Amino acid sequence: MRCFDEQERQIVRTLIRNPRCSDNRISTLTGVPVRTVSRKRARLEQEGILFYYAAVDMQAQGTGRFTTQHMLTIKFKLGITRS
């Protein structure tokens, strides 16, 4: 089992609260340098811990348009979100 360091915990907590946060915003909220946020986020994505997908509602809303929703899914073990 991979253990997160403190900076990774802060990044993941921020993404759980707001999955659409940019690296700059995460840096501002956590105090972790933006380059570190970018590097650690990319590594979490490469390791398959952090991944993204779009869910498409296939039912037309009466206008012939389809809605999409972007979602960030994070796999984590118990205790990661504790303050």
N, CA, C and O of each residue as an XYZ file, in Angstrom:
332
protein
N       0.836     -1.172      0.000
C       0.000      0.000      0.000
C       0.887      1.244      0.000
O       1.818      1.353      0.798
N       0.593      2.165     -0.890
C       1.365      3.402     -1.012
C       0.878      4.413      0.017
O      -0.326      4.637      0.144
N       1.791      5.019      0.742
C       1.441      6.061      1.716
C       1.687      7.427      1.096
O       2.714      7.643      0.453
N       0.761      8.340      1.285
C       0.914      9.707      0.789
C       1.782     10.508      1.746
O       1.704     10.334      2.962
N       2.616     11.391      1.187
C       3.318     12.339      2.047
C       2.356     13.488      2.365
O       1.252     13.542      1.823
N       2.769     14.399      3.237
C       1.869     15.464      3.695
C       1.397     16.351      2.548
O       0.230     16.742      2.513
N       2.283     16.675      1.609
C       1.888     17.518      0.478
C       0.862     16.812     -0.396
O      -0.100     17.436     -0.846
N       1.054     15.519     -0.642
C       0.082     14.757     -1.435
C      -1.267     14.703     -0.725
O      -2.311     14.797     -1.371
N      -1.254     14.552      0.590
C      -2.510     14.557      1.358
C      -3.244     15.878      1.173
O      -4.456     15.897      0.959
N      -2.508     16.980      1.257
C      -3.130     18.291      1.095
C      -3.713     18.447     -0.309
O      -4.813     18.974     -0.473
N      -2.979     17.990     -1.315
C      -3.446     18.081     -2.699
C      -4.712     17.244     -2.884
O      -5.692     17.715     -3.460
N      -4.689     16.011     -2.398
C      -5.836     15.113     -2.547
C      -7.048     15.651     -1.788
O      -8.164     15.610     -2.306
N      -6.847     16.152     -0.581
C      -7.967     16.726      0.184
C      -8.612     17.882     -0.580
O      -9.836     18.000     -0.636
N      -7.773     18.724     -1.161
C      -8.292     19.859     -1.924
C      -9.083     19.374     -3.133
O     -10.143     19.921     -3.439
N      -8.581     18.356     -3.822
C      -9.280     17.824     -4.991
C     -10.573     17.115     -4.609
O     -11.532     17.126     -5.381
N     -10.615     16.504     -3.439
C     -11.858     15.879     -2.982
C     -12.912     16.957     -2.753
O     -14.078     16.781     -3.105
N     -12.497     18.065     -2.163
C     -13.428     19.167     -1.895
C     -13.865     19.872     -3.170
O     -15.029     20.251     -3.305
N     -12.936     20.049     -4.106
C     -13.242     20.736     -5.367
C     -12.438     20.087     -6.494
O     -11.302     20.485     -6.750
N     -13.015     19.094     -7.166
C     -12.296     18.346     -8.198
C     -11.827     19.179     -9.385
O     -10.951     18.739    -10.129
N     -12.385     20.365     -9.579
C     -12.019     21.175    -10.741
C     -10.937     22.208    -10.432
O     -10.662     23.077    -11.259
N     -10.334     22.123     -9.273
C      -9.290     23.082     -8.875
C      -8.087     22.999     -9.811
O      -7.642     21.912    -10.179
N      -7.578     24.155    -10.182
C      -6.346     24.208    -10.970
C      -5.152     24.023    -10.037
O      -5.277     24.136     -8.817
N      -4.003     23.740    -10.627
C      -2.785     23.612     -9.833
C      -2.475     24.915     -9.103
O      -2.026     24.893     -7.957
N      -2.714     26.052     -9.761
C      -2.470     27.349     -9.118
C      -3.364     27.530     -7.895
O      -2.906     27.998     -6.853
N      -4.623     27.164     -8.018
C      -5.564     27.314     -6.898
C      -5.202     26.365     -5.757
O      -5.262     26.743     -4.587
N      -4.827     25.135     -6.099
C      -4.405     24.177     -5.072
C      -3.192     24.729     -4.331
O      -3.111     24.633     -3.106
N      -2.258     25.302     -5.070
C      -1.066     25.894     -4.469
C      -1.439     27.008     -3.498
O      -0.899     27.085     -2.395
N      -2.356     27.861     -3.910
C      -2.800     28.968     -3.054
C      -3.463     28.449     -1.781
O      -3.203     28.962     -0.692
N      -4.318     27.436     -1.912
C      -5.064     26.915     -0.765
C      -4.197     26.123      0.211
O      -4.442     26.141      1.417
N      -3.182     25.426     -0.310
C      -2.392     24.524      0.530
C      -1.037     25.082      0.939
O      -0.451     24.632      1.924
N      -0.536     26.058      0.191
C       0.804     26.567      0.469
C       1.903     25.724     -0.155
O       3.085     26.002      0.048
N       1.531     24.701     -0.909
C       2.498     23.863     -1.621
C       2.865     24.588     -2.918
O       1.968     25.047     -3.626
N       4.153     24.704     -3.252
C       4.536     25.397     -4.489
C       3.838     24.803     -5.718
O       3.647     23.590     -5.811
N       3.462     25.674     -6.653
C       2.680     25.251     -7.816
C       3.417     24.195     -8.641
O       2.782     23.274     -9.154
N       4.723     24.303     -8.778
C       5.470     23.289     -9.542
C       5.417     21.935     -8.842
O       5.362     20.894     -9.497
N       5.434     21.950     -7.514
C       5.326     20.708     -6.750
C       3.933     20.108     -6.921
O       3.793     18.896     -7.084
N       2.909     20.948     -6.883
C       1.531     20.477     -7.098
C       1.426     19.816     -8.469
O       0.875     18.722     -8.590
N       1.952     20.474     -9.501
C       1.890     19.935    -10.866
C       2.600     18.591    -10.958
O       2.080     17.643    -11.547
N       3.789     18.517    -10.373
C       4.587     17.286    -10.434
C       3.903     16.152     -9.679
O       3.800     15.038    -10.191
N       3.437     16.427     -8.475
C       2.809     15.379     -7.663
C       1.464     14.946     -8.247
O       1.127     13.763     -8.217
N       0.706     15.887     -8.771
C      -0.581     15.554     -9.399
C      -0.355     14.666    -10.620
O      -1.073     13.686    -10.817
N       0.638     15.007    -11.440
C       0.955     14.192    -12.622
C       1.379     12.786    -12.206
O       0.989     11.809    -12.846
N       2.174     12.674    -11.136
C       2.608     11.354    -10.684
C       1.425     10.538    -10.161
O       1.345      9.338    -10.423
N       0.511     11.168     -9.430
C      -0.684     10.465     -8.946
C      -1.547      9.988    -10.114
O      -2.149      8.917    -10.048
N      -1.607     10.784    -11.182
C      -2.345     10.381    -12.382
C      -1.658      9.200    -13.057
O      -2.325      8.244    -13.454
N      -0.332      9.251    -13.194
C       0.413      8.170    -13.847
C       0.307      6.867    -13.068
O       0.275      5.789    -13.663
N       0.253      6.956    -11.745
C       0.158      5.759    -10.908
C      -1.262      5.193    -10.849
O      -1.488      4.140    -10.254
N      -2.219      5.896    -11.468
C      -3.593      5.410    -11.486
C      -4.352      5.681    -10.195
O      -5.433      5.130     -9.984
N      -3.797      6.523     -9.331
C      -4.479      6.882     -8.093
C      -5.498      7.973     -8.369
O      -6.568      8.009     -7.761
N      -5.160      8.851     -9.280
C      -5.998      9.985     -9.653
C      -6.347      9.826    -11.121
O      -5.454      9.691    -11.957
N      -7.633      9.839    -11.446
C      -8.003      9.759    -12.858
C      -9.295     10.511    -13.094
O     -10.024     10.834    -12.155
N      -9.569     10.784    -14.347
C     -10.692     11.622    -14.742
C     -11.520     10.892    -15.793
O     -11.000     10.080    -16.559
N     -12.805     11.191    -15.815
C     -13.641     10.708    -16.906
C     -14.839     11.629    -17.046
O     -15.173     12.381    -16.130
N     -15.470     11.561    -18.187
C     -16.681     12.349    -18.434
C     -17.855     11.385    -18.538
O     -17.787     10.393    -19.263
N     -18.917     11.674    -17.823
C     -20.139     10.880    -17.902
C     -21.111     11.622    -18.807
O     -21.344     12.817    -18.626
N     -21.673     10.922    -19.772
C     -22.577     11.546    -20.730
C     -23.991     11.042    -20.490
O     -24.228      9.834    -20.463
N     -24.928     11.962    -20.315
C     -26.348     11.631    -20.196
C     -26.863     11.433    -21.621
O     -26.947     12.394    -22.386
N     -27.204     10.213    -21.978
C     -27.577      9.896    -23.360
C     -29.034     10.241    -23.682
O     -29.474     10.011    -24.808
N     -29.777     10.774    -22.746
C     -31.157     11.164    -23.020
C     -31.189     12.640    -23.396
O     -30.700     13.500    -22.664
N     -31.769     12.902    -24.537
C     -31.893     14.303    -24.960
C     -32.812     15.027    -23.989
O     -33.774     14.438    -23.497
N     -32.537     16.267    -23.711
C     -33.322     17.057    -22.765
C     -34.458     17.806    -23.454
O     -34.884     18.862    -22.988
N     -34.941     17.264    -24.551
C     -36.036     17.886    -25.274
C     -35.560     18.914    -26.291
O     -36.357     19.425    -27.079
N     -34.292     19.214    -26.278
C     -33.752     20.220    -27.193
C     -32.788     19.596    -28.194
O     -32.221     20.288    -29.040
N     -32.609     18.304    -28.094
C     -31.645     17.647    -28.968
C     -30.216     17.800    -28.476
O     -29.270     17.409    -29.161
N     -30.061     18.367    -27.291
C     -28.734     18.544    -26.707
C     -28.491     17.455    -25.679
O     -29.427     16.891    -25.112
N     -27.244     17.176    -25.456
C     -26.862     16.197    -24.452
C     -26.036     16.901    -23.389
O     -25.249     17.797    -23.694
N     -26.219     16.494    -22.150
C     -25.443     17.102    -21.072
C     -24.240     16.222    -20.756
O     -24.298     14.998    -20.873
N     -23.178     16.854    -20.363
C     -22.003     16.102    -19.911
C     -21.621     16.591    -18.531
O     -21.901     17.727    -18.148
N     -20.990     15.723    -17.811
C     -20.535     16.069    -16.473
C     -19.109     15.563    -16.337
O     -18.826     14.401    -16.627
N     -18.230     16.419    -15.905
C     -16.848     16.015    -15.671
C     -16.724     15.599    -14.216
O     -17.251     16.256    -13.318
N     -16.031     14.516    -14.005
C     -15.908     14.027    -12.643
C     -14.485     13.577    -12.391
O     -13.853     12.972    -13.258
N     -13.993     13.865    -11.230
C     -12.674     13.438    -10.803
C     -12.878     12.333     -9.787
O     -13.600     12.518     -8.807
N     -12.263     11.202    -10.003
C     -12.381     10.099     -9.073
C     -11.022      9.844     -8.453
O     -10.017      9.743     -9.156
N     -10.998      9.741     -7.158
C      -9.753      9.503     -6.441
C      -9.916      8.227     -5.636
O     -10.871      8.084     -4.873
N      -8.971      7.289     -5.809
C      -8.970      6.083     -5.005
C      -8.142      6.370     -3.760
O      -7.018      6.861     -3.865
N      -8.685      6.069     -2.583
C      -7.918      6.302     -1.376
C      -8.277      5.276     -0.324
O      -9.329      4.640     -0.384
N      -7.397      5.130      0.627
C      -7.602      4.198      1.731
C      -8.228      4.943      2.901
O      -8.194      6.173      2.943
N      -8.787      4.223      3.833
C      -9.382      4.840      5.018
C      -8.356      5.697      5.742
O      -7.192      5.317      5.871
N      -8.796      6.844      6.209
C      -7.926      7.709      6.985
C      -7.307      8.839      6.194
O      -6.747      9.760      6.789
N      -7.385      8.803      4.879
C      -6.764      9.838      4.061
C      -7.440     11.188      4.272
O      -6.761     12.215      4.279
N      -8.755     11.212      4.444
C      -9.468     12.484      4.524
C      -9.589     13.018      5.948
O     -10.233     14.045      6.162
N      -8.999     12.362      6.903
C      -9.062     12.859      8.280
C      -8.260     14.137      8.413
O      -7.202     14.288      7.802
N      -8.762     15.039      9.201
C      -8.065     16.315      9.433
C      -7.005     16.161     10.491
O      -6.316     17.127     10.819
